[in-house]
C-alpha cells in the first residue's frame, strides 16, 4: 500500500513530473526499425505524454522529432519525406534527420534557420528497434544487451500497446505469484510444450521470495519446493525502469520484456526474442505468441481497449478456461486494462507481493536520487548487460541460490570471451541489424 | 530437544546449566554472541546467551540469573530445571555477532551480561586476537565465573570493576585511546548500556555493539522507549505491544495494512537506535543501516529508538 504521493510518483508521467524526467534519462525503445522505410510516410509516436514523428531519410538515417513544426506547431506527420529532409507542407520549412531547420522558403534567406531550436533527438538502431534519447545533454552509454549484437535473422522484436498505466505492466513482470493462477490454462495444459517450465509453478502458488540489489535494478528469486525434494528456482532480472528478463534459462536464447509509458493510461510493451544459434522465427516460444496478431508493430491492435468485456464466460463455465481469455499476454493485458490506474493507496498486500513491494521501493529510490541530481546507477558504464539472463531451473533443495545465479552469470560471461570473433554474421549473407547509426546529440 | 547435563550454582542468584543433545546428534553450531530460546513448561519462552566455546557441538552452556523481579522465566528455570530434565529449545541465533577481523576487541560486561562476552573472549583467545574484558559487578561474590575469568590469558586482558568498592565504572577510560579498528561490545543492565553508549557517542556506529538483557533478547514486543523526534515526545512501548499499537493508541497515525511486515505501508524513518527488524522487505544491508523500520512488527535491540514522527 502506498501513500498518495508515492503512488503519484510511480504512475504519473505527465510532462514536468519526476517520473517523466527520470524516464527521459534512459535510451527508450520507441518503434521498430522495420516500421520506417526510406522516404516513407512519417509515423506519429507518443512517448511520456509527448508527441513525436519518426521518419527514415533517403540515405537510411532515422529522424525522431517533435511532432509540432517549430514554426507554428502543426503536425510534421503530414510532412514530405524526400531528399534526406522532412518538409512541412504548411510553409515548406525543412528539417534534417537531426531536427535542425535547414530551409525556410517563407523568409528571404536561411539566416534565421540556425536560430530555430533543434527539435530532433538522438537515435540509435539496434536489435531491430529504434531507440531514442529524449533527455537533456549527452545521452548515456547505450546498454549493450545481448540481442543488440545479433544479425536480424536472430532477433525478433514485437511491440504492442495496451490501455493501462505503465506501472502495473512492470509489476506483472515481477509478480511470480500470479503465474499458476492468472495463467492457469497455460500452466495446467498438458499439451503445451514445456516452455520456460511454467508447468512447475502448478500447485505451488506461494513461492519464497528473496532479492539481491544490483546497480541495474535487482535480481529476484522465487523458490518453489517440488514433490521429491527439489526446488524450482525462477530468477527474474529487473532492469530499471521498465525491463525484465523472465522465465527462460538458456544463455543462447531468451526473451526480454520492456515496458514504456506512452501516457498515463497507455503503455508500449515490447517482447524481444532472440536466439544466437539460428533463425529465431523457428524457435519462438508458442505460449507467448498465442492470441497475438501478426503485426509486430502492435500485436494486440485488434484487441487492445476491447479486452475487458471479451471474456468467454461459456468456456469458463464449461471448465475449459480459467480466465475466459486466450494466451498469457492477453491475460496480462486484460487485468491491466480493467482498471487503467489501480488505487494503490487502498491495497492489502501479502507475502506473495514482496517482489512488487521491492520493485516500488527500488523505483522510488531511483526517482528520488534522480531528483537530487545523482547519476543513475543503471546507466553506469561498467554494467555487463550482455550476460544478463533469467533462470528457470530445478535445483537440489538447499542449493545456495545466489551463488548458483552468480555462477551461471559467470559462465555466460566467460563464453563471450572471444566476442569480437564469435559474433560474425552467417556466411549466407544475412546483413546484420544496423548497429551504430547514432545521430549526434549536441 | 535437549536434556540438562549439569546444573551448577555459580553465585547466590546465578545457576549455570549445561544442555546436551538427547541422542548422539551434534548440536547446531553457533558463533560467539549467539543465544538460544528455551521453551519453558509454563508456556514462557526465554532467551539465554551461549557462553561456551563456540566450536563445541556436544553442549550448550548458559547461565541464568534469578532476577529479583522475575516475570516467571528465570524463577521457573531455577526451580524446575534439574539434571535429566528435558527441554525444547530453538536453534542458535545471533543478534550480537563478533567482528572477527577487528584489530582489537573491547568487551564490557555487567552482571549476567558476562555470558555472551565470555563466549567471545574464548573465541578471541583461541584465535590469537587481541582483546580486553572489563567485568563489572557489585562485589566478587556476585561475579559469576570469576575464577575462570581471572586466570591469565595470552592475548587478552581482564580487568574487574567492583562498584561496591570503587564506585561506578569509568566507561570513558575503557573506550578511549584504542586503535582505529577496535570494536566495542557491551552487555549488561540498561543503565550500563546507556552509560556505554554515551561514552562511545563519537565512535562510528559500526564499531559499537550492544546486547540488552531486559526480559528477552531482541525485544520485539515491548520494554523500550520510543523517542518521537518531531513531536518531542517519549513513549514507553510495553511488553506485549508493538510500536504500531503504541502509536495508534496515542493517536499518532501511521498507515498500516498487513500487520506482518510484508506490505511496507507502516514504514517510518529511524533516526537513532538499532531496530530488531522482523519484516520481510529489507535486505541485510538495509537492516544493518538502521535508517528505517516497519513498526507493525519490528522491535528494538536498544533501550530506545528515535523515530521521525
Contacts between the chains, C-beta under 8 A, distances in Angstrom:
chain1	res1	chain2	res2	distance
A	1	B	255	6.5
A	1	B	257	4.7
A	1	B	263	5.6
A	1	B	264	7.4
A	1	B	265	4.1
A	2	B	265	7.9
A	3	B	255	6.8
A	209	B	280	7.9
A	211	B	283	6.8
A	212	B	283	7.8
A	213	B	283	6.0
A	213	B	285	7.6
A	347	B	257	6.8
A	347	B	263	7.3
A	348	B	257	5.5
A	348	B	258	6.7
A	348	B	263	7.3
A	349	B	257	6.6
A	349	B	258	6.0
A	349	B	262	6.3
A	349	B	263	3.7
A	349	B	264	7.4
A	349	B	265	7.9
A	350	B	258	6.1
A	350	B	260	7.9
A	350	B	262	5.9
A	350	B	263	7.3
A	351	B	260	7.4
A	351	B	262	4.7
A	351	B	280	6.5
A	353	B	262	6.9
A	353	B	263	7.0
A	354	B	262	6.0
A	354	B	280	6.0
A	354	B	281	6.9
A	357	B	262	6.9
A	357	B	263	6.5
A	357	B	264	4.7
A	357	B	281	5.7
A	358	B	281	7.0
A	360	B	264	7.7
A	361	B	264	6.9
A	361	B	281	7.3
